């Protein structure tokens, strides 16, 4: 791996428990061929800074900025809702973009608004919606709904979310033949009073994370299509925070098609945790 010139400044941010390392990369620091390995190494917990993902903020000819987003294992993700909210607040605080901004991702142009610590992002319209899929995982059948809210997600409703083995079942569905070759993120949802609680097994992290913005959006939309919720939908994350999902659901399309859902917004807090510098030993 070609190493950058150290030290490398960064800021650690958290979006409802999803944590990210963010680097101002408008003046290139890390060679393109080294980015994936760099991400995997600095995202290691206990050995380096540790995070669910790495975000590199870069110049863009079509928007206020563009990002390079890497999961904790070094794989590239097209979109990350909580990462988008953190990137937007980072860009605003660093003077890279105004409070109302647009930035480019592999999923398309994302619009974001920063108001204090809260950030709302307008996500790309969902695609690849499939309802009521019956999947066998280790001899047990599950009813799974899938949708791409920037990245692919599977959603299943459970009776007792706190007792659900998210890691085992999530891994089985994530690698199920239905979703090969790319795999999918997996969301377990349960209606609880005035909100829907969601626990997410994230592809690329390969474990449960404390929150997932695109997963929260996927769960809210599926809940609406199943008649269990209506926009705006509050989502309680594994970390105990709340995200609000707003969207337009076209009437008469409750069974679901790709054209059923538009104007999807994800809103919630994005917190700056600390700033620092990577030394070369962060990659050991």
Secondary structure, 3 states (H helix, E strand, C coil): CCCCCCCEEEEEEEECCEEEEEEECCCCCCCHHHHHHHHHHHCCCCCCCCCCEEEEEECCCCCCEEEEEEECCCCECCCCHHHHHHHHHHHHHCCCCCCEEEEEECCEEEEEEEECCEEEEECCCCEEEEEEEEEEECCEEEEEEEEECCCEEEEEECCCHHHCCHHHHHHHHHCCHHHCCCCCEEEEEEEECCEEEEEEEECCCCEEECCCHHHHHHHHHHHHHCCCCCCCEEEECCCCCEEEEEEEECCCCCCCCCCCEEEEEEEEECEEEEEEEECHHHHC
